[in-house]
């Protein structure tokens, strides 16, 4: 099954981050926070302005993004969990290689 979001909506697959446990404590899945990082799986055509023009989205399929804790709506497709949200709920797009901060002179 494929999904095509409408207008300025995007479909995001959460990316599970590897966590190291400290002190040997076991944290059950129900107590863990859901990750706020994901990969864009599908995008809509763009945002429709008041004058009828459609502005394309900044995010593209395959982009790694950051989003707010309570962003979007959870959906399930073919046994996989996804989020569907508006583009304006995206906080930022992550680059593939993080750059090292340079010292200010």
Long-range contacts (C-beta under 8 A, 24 or more apart in sequence): 1-77, 1-78, 2-42, 3-42, 3-77, 3-82, 3-84, 4-42, 4-44, 5-42, 5-43, 5-44, 5-84, 6-44, 6-45, 7-44, 7-45, 7-46, 7-47, 7-48, 8-44, 8-46, 8-47, 8-57, 8-86, 8-87, 8-88, 9-44, 9-84, 9-85, 9-86, 9-87, 10-40, 10-42, 10-43, 10-44, 10-57, 10-59, 10-84, 10-85, 10-86, 10-87, 10-90, 11-40, 11-41, 11-42, 11-43, 11-75, 11-82, 11-83, 11-84, 12-38, 12-39, 12-40, 12-41, 12-65, 12-67, 12-72, 12-82, 12-83, 12-84, 12-85, 13-38, 13-39, 13-41, 13-80, 13-81, 13-82, 13-83, 14-38, 14-81, 14-82, 14-83, 15-39, 15-64, 33-69, 34-69, 36-66, 36-67, 36-68, 36-69, 37-64, 37-65, 37-66, 37-67, 37-94, 38-64, 38-65, 38-67, 38-83, 39-63, 39-64, 39-65, 40-64, 40-65, 41-82, 47-87, 57-87, 58-87, 58-93, 59-87, 59-90, 59-93, 63-93, 63-94, 64-93, 64-94, 64-96, 65-90, 65-91, 65-92, 65-93, 65-94, 66-90, 66-91, 66-92, 66-93, 66-94, 67-91
